Amino acid sequence: MERLRVRELHRRENLRLHAVESIHIQHTVSDNGCRLFARLEPIAVVVRDPHSVRAFDMAGKEISFPSLGALAPELVEVAD
């Protein structure tokens, strides 16, 4: 199972930083027990100031906020 989550990193007066992270969880069950494998990977950083909301990938390249918001609906709250 893979999903995206949004986590607030920093909040100061007129500036907010949010991390968009990919979470991948997989488990297997056998006669020997249960195994859980998990991976947490940063995908993007969202910067919100009074004038705009901008998103950047982990290489620092600006990416489309609406397309990122389509993948992680929680980002709609960031834009408000």
Beta strands, then each sheet from edge to edge (+ up, - down):
strand 1: 2-12
strand 2: 15-30
strand 3: 33-48
strand 4: 53-57
strand 5: 62-63
sheet 1: 1+ 2- 3+ 4- 5+
end
